[in-house]
Amino acid sequence: MIENDKLHEEAEEIRNDTADDAPELAEHDHVAALEKQLEEAKSNALYAAAETQNLRRRMEKELADTRAYAAAGFARDMLVIKDHLDRALAAVSEELRADKTASNFLAGIEATARELDAVFQRNGVERVRSVGEPLDPHRHQAMVEMPSDQEPGTIVEELQGGYVMKDRLLRPALVAVAKKPD
């Protein structure tokens, strides 16, 4: 190894000594240096083009995500209104539903709730499936464990509905999860 390095050093010395007398050797060195610079410039240009392409793709994806999820904040805020409508309708007794004046009023509230559901559906907002499903920490938030005959970790009750917009979680479902009976 050392002898090989020594031979290279001697060859370089002989080359340098004879280079002054051989202009074609100097020209060859100059051409080699220019070719090396050209290769470096090509490499840098390819790298810059690839980086530009990656940046363009990233920007296009961010723009598409922004368009797709622009209404996510608004939809999240509207979920509170949906919750209030659902609770109001669930609290109405059969007695009140039998009253003619109250039933007309309730029909309007039910129509509003249906329209809100239709708006959610048109905008890709869907309810997260819960009861009977296994707990998915990406879509459900376990609030309590309840003794049950069902498989432990299975959702037995939904305390508050969860919603997704397209593939993005707006709000996790608050749920009760089965545990082995004591």
HELIX and SHEET records of a PDB file:
HELIX    1   1 ILE A    2  ALA A   19  1                                  18    
HELIX    2   2 PRO A   23  TYR A   69  1                                  47    
HELIX    3   3 ALA A   72  ALA A   90  1                                  19    
HELIX    4   4 GLU A   94  ALA A   98  1                                   5    
HELIX    5   5 LYS A  100  ARG A  122  1                                  23    
SHEET    1   A 3 VAL A 125  ARG A 127  0                                        
SHEET    2   A 3 TYR A 163  MET A 165 -1                                        
SHEET    3   A 3 ARG A 168  ARG A 171 -1                                        
SHEET    1   B 3 HIS A 140  PRO A 147  0                                        
SHEET    2   B 3 ALA A 173  LYS A 179  1                                        
SHEET    3   B 3 ILE A 155  GLN A 160 -1                                        
END                                                                             
